[in-house]
Amino acid sequence: MSNRIPRLEMEELEPRLREFLRPRVERLGYLGEFFKCAGHAPDVLRYFMEMTEALKKAVPDRVTEAVSLTIAVRTGNDYERNQHERLCIKLGFGQDWVRAVELLDPENQPLLSEAERAAQAYALVAMERFGQQCGNEFERVLDALPVSEAIGVLMLVGRYITHAIAVNTLALVPPKPSIFEEQNK
């Protein structure tokens, strides 16, 4: 973890960013270290989060969560994985569904819908191949979702890979444990 990046507190954030993040911080109960670091580039972080909000509106929740968990697990981004596990539970998807997604084996997960399996399969090959020769997998996403949602899936993959690279580079510690770690205590 780089100690050269001062961790900003809420009151130190640029005012527009602070107001933009306030509802999220109040909902979570904390300002995550990702925001404390990325807050040094307030416009970049704000636009990144605006993109996140737009993607939430563009893609169904279960597909969004399948993609976000897939990328978090594959990239070792426990910071994001733990947060999205919690969100999935809050949204009512259940621990069995979360486990099924985290196995990264979409073709053998009957708890996942066809759209969720297609999006997960696409996310896995898009990461592996950096988007090269992923046409067949993306066609499957187009078969399962309207074009606007399929384009959202494309952009979701990039968004969550970007987050994973930032968090993993900075070696940020997850603010909350995995839901499965809490069970084992």
Secondary structure, 3 states (H helix, E strand, C coil): CCCCCCCCCHHHCCHHHHHHHHHHHHHHCCCCHHHHHHCCCHHHHHHHHHHHHHHHHHCCHHHHHHHHHHHHHHHCCHHHHHHHHHHHHHCCCCHHHHHHHHCCCHHHCCCCCHHHHHHHHHHHHHHHHCCCCCHHHHHHHHHHCCHHHHHHHHHHHHHHHHHHHHHHHHCCCCCCCCHHHHHCC
